[in-house]
Amino acid sequence: EASKELEKKGFSPNIIDVWNLKPFDNNMVDKIAKKVNAIITVEEHSIIGGLGSAVAERLCEIGYKGRFKRIGVNDTFCESGDPKDLLEKYGLTAKHIVDQAEKMV
């Protein structure tokens, strides 16, 4: 949903579905980093020790000069509840993702 909205606004998002972190695909990050000047990771759990952290580490290792943003749950214990309500509470809605992307340019 966020990707479609970003396309309407003139962005060209690349969506990469990372389903495991071990072993982490450094080559994937390297290829993306060479093509873009901004990277956002989105995960529906803690940003600490997750995909965003792994990508951030790799970007530092290769000297990435672009902008980088992790979107996910900050360092807090999460509640349970209606998925839509939780996405809103933790800033994981498509609107929030689009807003964050727009702030990066």
HELIX and SHEET records of a PDB file:
HELIX    1   1 ALA A    2  LYS A    8  1                                   7    
HELIX    2   2 ASN A   26  LYS A   35  1                                  10    
HELIX    3   3 LEU A   51  GLU A   61  1                                  11    
HELIX    4   4 PRO A   83  LYS A   89  1                                   7    
HELIX    5   5 ALA A   94  LYS A  103  1                                  10    
SHEET    1   A 2 ALA A  38  SER A  46  0                                        
SHEET    2   A 2 ARG A  67  VAL A  73  1                                        
END                                                                             
